[in-house]
């Protein structure tokens, strides 16, 4: 265990087991073939080293697929430090492979405590000379949040000598954040302010992190440029949809070995993640029911053949309950009390607050039976059990290996393009302290890079056809507002 959060920066990495590096490299070699977008990015930009010496910090699931992204950024010249954005999602052989090749410093292992997780985040944010990153690849916004919270608290300290108090919050993660900042004030009361000043921009991977960024832009507190990678079509309509369609059943089955056919599956939310999840359960032969708050998404679900109901209406007979919303408080302990014996409960939205784990753990008379890592059966006072996957965190990464390489190539090629775009324009004033989306031509480029791998032959517009619909012959083909 790490013990107390400290600020002596490690020059070396901290991973679980370096003996796994050879295994990790073999899987990396396989993944590279399945990730043509990133490999083409290396071929196009590698010789020019457009990110030469740029300090890039990543807070994103340390998987085999992420390792291919890391090594793409390395090939473009970057100086990289990395941590995971989830305590259960690291693939230890992937982390070891990256460290062995010296393409990045890595601070990540599967099964971190919250304190260790935030220690890893600080390590990844801090270079040996004390400097911070110039750009961040973020997933969920934790690295971005820590810098912003640090700047805010340092300003308070400078004005009033007020020191953050971890006891002032009941949120266990925020306690860690406040403790980090409290400790750093003793070492350097301007640590986060100086780090923010060096930052050129962040590219954000997921819905929840993007929501945080737009909130900061709206209230005027965003400290640097942000690119919303999540809402690139080749991310949200591929990773969120097709990725979840693949990895949700994978996670459930690896965790429980339960047969999905014939079961009743309840999918909370019918956004892109929910659509992929519902279709996966339906394809596996499960009777699939959707819950929704949005009338448009609810109507879509209904017209695709799904029953749409309130969660309270299906608690007594549902077999599998999956949250996909990116919101909080979706399945509470009061809901779990009404579920049948051995109902499976899991989350494939971003954070761990969609499911009321605190309420479950604190319930009177509840007994926890650990089945295996990231699979627990919680026995209620009535003797019936709830099978909780990955402690309410992402079950596809906690109980399996996440999305497959090909669909992650789409997402991560967008991340690479975003990093290149931010850095190339650091002096042009193209970007302000706002949230931006990659232009349509880059979105189409990402898709185009993947076509040959799946045997696609693209039809070309004639000059007359292009003129008729008013688009360039080479694209982009759709207006910005087109939803696909």
KEMAR-434434 format. One record per residue (C-alpha): x, y, z. Coordinates in steps of 0.05 Angstrom, whole numbers, plus 5000, padded with zeros to 4 digits. Example, Ala and Ser with C-alpha at 12.3 -4.5 7.8 and 13.67 -1.06 7.14 Angstrom:
residues 2
524649105156
527349795143
end
This chain:
residues 484
500050005000
502150714986
500550985055
499451725062
499152134998
505952454988
509052904937
516052624924
515552504850
517551814826
522151814766
520651084755
513850764743
509650374792
506049774764
504049094792
508548584758
513948714706
514347964691
507948064651
511348524601
512647984548
505347754550
503148474545
507648604485
504747994449
497648264459
499948954438
502648664373
495848354360
492148994378
496349424330
493649024271
486549164295
487849904305
489050184235
487250894253
492850964303
497850594260
496251054201
497151654247
504151404263
505651304189
503052004171
506052414227
511551984259
517452234218
515652964232
515152874308
509953434315
509553304390
517053294402
518553384476
511353574493
509453354563
503052954558
499552654618
494152124609
488651924657
485151374618
484150624629
491050294625
489149744576
492449414516
488649894470
490750494511
497950254506
497350304430
495051024438
500751174487
505850894438
502751284381
503751934420
510751704436
512151594362
509852304350
515152544399
511452634465
514252564535
508852164571
506451994641
500251574650
495351324702
488650964698
481951314708
478750734744
481250314803
479349654769
480649774695
488249704689
490749094652
497248964688
500648634629
499249244587
502249704639
508349264645
509349244569
509350004563
514150094621
518849554592
519149914525
520250584561
514850924519
511551234581
512051264656
506050884684
502750914752
497150404750
495149714773
488549334777
485249384845
487850054871
484850354933
482051054925
488051354961
492750974914
488751184854
489451924870
496851824888
497751534818
494252134788
498852614824
504952214802
502652224729
501452974733
508353134762
514853084722
521452974760
523353704753
516853904786
513454134722
506553904702
503753694635
502754144575
496953714550
492353194582
488752604553
483052534603
477352034612
472152274661
475852904678
479352714743
486153004723
482753644698
478553674761
484653614807
488254184773
482154634775
480554474847
487854584865
487955274833
481455464868
484055244937
490855574927
487356224913
483256154977
489555995016
493256604987
487457065005
485356795074
490256235093
484355765091
486755035085
482354495053
479154035104
478053315080
473053215137
468553745106
465853245055
462652555058
465052384988
470951904995
474152114929
473452854945
476652725013
482752474975
482853084930
482553564989
487953175025
492453214963
491553974959
492354055034
499053675031
501354054969
500254735001
505854555050
510554354994
508854904944
502855364953
502855504878
503654794852
496954754816
496855484794
503655394760
501354734729
495055064701
499155624671
503455114632
497254754605
495554844532
489554394530
485953744546
482253244502
476552904540
474252204524
467452104557
460552384569
461452544643
468052904634
465153304576
459353504620
464253764673
467954164620
461654494593
459654674664
466455004676
466055374609
459055614627
461155894695
467656184669
472355744709
475455334653
482955464655
485155194587
482654954519
478754304517
476853864459
470653434468
472752774436
466552414462
461852764413
465952624351
461352154312
466951644304
467451614380
460351654407
456951254352
462350714352
465650654421
459350814461
454750404416
458549824384
463749784439
458449694493
454649214449
460848774451
463648874520
457348884564
455448154553
462847974556
463448284626
456947974652
458747274627
465947284651
463547514719
457747044729
457546514674
450046634674
446046474611
443047104583
437846784538
431046764572
432947254626
429647934636
434848484628
433349204649
437549744615
437250414650
438050934595
437650914519
443051394497
448751114454
451350684511
444250444528
442650294455
448749854449
447349514515
439949384500
441449104432
446748644461
441948364512
436548294460
441347934412
443247444468
435947244475
434247644537
427547984544
430048704548
426549284582
428950004579
428050574628
428551294603
427252014624
427952304553
421652244510
425652204445
430151644470
424051294500
420351324433
426551064397
426850474445
419550324436
420050344360
425949864362
421649364399
423649484471
418649544527
419750214563
417850224636
419450544702
424850184743
419950104801
415349694755
420449164739
424349064804
420748444826
422148034763
428348314729
434447854728
439748344705
439849094718
444949534681
445850284688
448250664627
446251384640
452351784664
447652064718
447551914793
442851534839
439751094786
439250444826
438650574901
438750074958
431250164965
430749874894
435549294910
431249104970
425648924922
429748514873
429247764866
434647294893
441247344856
439147924811
445448174776
446748924783
452149284743
454149944712
457050114644
456050864650
462251244672
462651344747
460850914806
455151354831
449751084786
448850514836
448050654910
453750234935
454450644999
447150495016
448149755001
454449715043
451450095101
444749735102
442949405168
443848655167
447248625099
452748095090
458048125035
460347485002
466247584956
465647084899
471947294862
475347964846
470148484826
464248004838
460548034905
454047734929
450748184980
445847785023
439948205047
436448085114
431047695078
436247185055
435947404982
442447614947
444548164899
450448004854
454148664847
459348724791
465749144798
462949514859
458549924814
464250154770
464949984696
463549244694
466149154623
473049374647
472749114718
470148424701
472948364629
477748744584
473349314559
471949474486
475649104431
481549414394
478149604329
472750044359
477850354407
482150524347
476450984325
476151324393
483651374403
485151634333
480552214352
484652304416
491052324375
488052814326
485553254383
492453274415
495653454348
490353994336
491254314405
498754334401
499054574329
494755174348
497855354414
500256024386
494856164333
489256394379
484655904343
482555624410
480356004473
478855734542
472755384515
470354684495
471054504421
469153914378
473753654323
471653894254
467453434210
473153324160
477353004215
471552584238
470852314167
478352214162
478151774224
472651344193
476251314126
482651054159
478750444183
474950244120
480049804085
480849384148
473649164143
473649094067
469649714051
469649993980
467250713983
462850993927
465251663900
460752253881
461052523811
462353263802
455053343782
452552973844
457053363891
454554023861
447353793865
447553683940
452454253952
458353883984
465653823965
467053193925
472152973977
467653154037
465653324089
458953054067
454353244124
452853904160
455153984232
448153884259
447253204225
446352664278
447852014240
end
